[in-house]
Amino acid sequence: MSASRGYFAHLFHYIQRRPVVSLCAGCGAYATGYAAATGDLPISFREKTPVLNTSTFTPYTLIAKHQISHSSSIFILRPPSSDHAVQQLKDVWTSSTNLWSVQAKQPQLQIGREYTPLPPTHVLSSSQISLLREDGGDAADADIHLLIRREKNGEMTTYLDTLPLEATIHLRGPYQDVKIPENVDEILFLAGGTGISPALQVAHIMSKRNGAKVHILWANRRRDECVGAPLESSSGSHSGLFGNLHNLWRRSSNPATTTTTTTAPSNTVSEEKGLVVKILQEMKSRVPPGQFEIQYFVDEEDSFIRSREVKRILSSKPGSDNSVGAKLIVVSGPEGFVDYWAGRKRLEEGKERQGPLGGRLGQMELNGWKVWKL
Ligand SMILES: Cc1cc2nc3c(=O)[nH]c(=O)nc-3n(C[C@H](O)[C@H](O)[C@H](O)COP(=O)(O)OP(=O)(O)OC[C@H]3O[C@@H](n4cnc5c(N)ncnc54)[C@H](O)[C@@H]3O)c2cc1C
């Protein structure tokens, strides 16, 4: 997303790339959009509090910002108070089988960027939030929680980072992305960095399916993204994109260093757990044992996702094209991460397509599992 392109150019690109379909595009949303465009509305709409819709931006208030690491934070955004807003969000979380996102606006530059809301959780009801909950009654149930990573020189994230509490952030949506077909009963999610947000949405959708299983393999460059999480031990030479880069970096910073076999102890870290780790643990505790598995990997601690872990999961059960028993691998994260595991996505006639399966998964026997790149 180029810095020089304006908001409308970005929007055009976005619409071409990923057709926007509202999950809740009912009459209300349409009429609210029409209202904003024409200023000519039936009185009943003029009097209504604005709610999230795909046509116009709704002003949300930044009520809390939880710093997760040096570069990522969870933003808690509250819409103008209304029963409709609470019900709307509840409906999306209860009935949607699609991943979904919202778009935030940077008003000075008139650009928009998409973010993936985290599913409802009690973890964020920390003291700060619970105070607000007391003030606001049910209002907290309409809150949108976004895990956002600050990009160096990123236009939107630099702007968001400077906003004080109680600032207004304009959102629109919800926009639906990939649908998790009803016949899918098992998902392996390879997540890099903030790719964990869609993984949490997937876990939420699958938690409503009887006997469905989700395995998340979550890789981060730095430990501070997942403080307190037990790491997978790494044995053998470093593999994976981040592993190769890491080896390269180590060699260039210390020419005497050769690639050695490093075994990080399979450790359970006793320090206070980070918020995202706590959210994952809470999700796990809500489903029967074995239905939600999460493994953590941290580059700077020599722990990388290896093909071996992936193969173990794929070989446990074959995927099927029948009405039940389909299996899906979802890959989500920075471009290099997706590329490394599944090959590049492609732009065809201005639209972003999956492109051929490449990367490590392209070389593996997938045992009937299908792959989706986010
Ligand atoms: C469906 C969807 C869901 C998403 N969900 C999330 C989410 O939950 N959390 C999240 O953090 N992100 C998410 N993203 C990514 C998000 O939309 C933004 O792309 C991201 O926050 C960066 O935006 P930005 O404006 O800060 O950076 P940009 O200004 O777009 O810049 C991105 C990077 O490119 C570099 N760059 C920009 N212009 C140039 C240039 N001319 N030359 C060289 N480098 C340049 C910047 O330095 C920066 O590192 C999602 C994206 C999509 C499509």
The ligand as a Gaussian input file, in Angstrom:
#p B3LYP/6-31G(d) Opt

LIG

0 1
 C       -7.896000      -8.191000       5.617000
 C       -6.718000      -7.582000       6.355000
 C       -6.666000      -7.672000       7.737000
 C       -5.588000      -7.108000       8.433000
 N       -5.546000      -7.222000       9.798000
 C       -4.518000      -6.675000      10.489000
 C       -4.475000      -6.772000      11.929000
 O       -5.365000      -7.327000      12.587000
 N       -3.414000      -6.196000      12.566000
 C       -2.407000      -5.556000      11.877000
 O       -1.473000      -5.043000      12.519000
 N       -2.433000      -5.459000      10.531000
 C       -3.471000      -5.975000       9.822000
 N       -3.509000      -5.834000       8.454000
 C       -2.494000      -4.990000       7.787000
 C       -2.959000      -3.512000       7.856000
 O       -4.119000      -3.339000       7.058000
 C       -1.914000      -2.505000       7.363000
 O       -1.440000      -2.924000       6.114000
 C       -0.764000      -2.313000       8.333000
 O       -1.252000      -1.868000       9.603000
 C        0.250000      -1.288000       7.818000
 O       -0.407000      -0.076000       7.565000
 P        0.376000       1.313000       7.590000
 O       -0.489000       2.324000       6.908000
 O        0.850000       1.636000       8.965000
 O        1.639000       1.008000       6.737000
 P        1.956000       1.424000       5.159000
 O        2.080000       2.931000       5.134000
 O        0.928000       0.817000       4.341000
 O        3.339000       0.795000       5.021000
 C        3.554000      -0.616000       5.175000
 C        5.048000      -0.884000       5.139000
 O        5.559000      -0.528000       3.875000
 C        6.581000       0.423000       4.021000
 N        6.438000       1.398000       2.933000
 C        5.375000       2.187000       2.696000
 N        5.585000       2.927000       1.619000
 C        6.821000       2.605000       1.164000
 C        7.621000       3.032000       0.071000
 N        7.213000       3.965000      -0.794000
 N        8.840000       2.466000      -0.071000
 C        9.281000       1.529000       0.792000
 N        8.577000       1.085000       1.833000
 C        7.369000       1.623000       2.006000
 C        6.359000       1.079000       5.364000
 O        7.563000       1.580000       5.904000
 C        5.827000      -0.064000       6.161000
 O        6.859000      -0.852000       6.683000
 C       -4.565000      -6.423000       7.729000
 C       -4.627000      -6.329000       6.333000
 C       -5.684000      -6.904000       5.650000
 C       -5.717000      -6.790000       4.140000

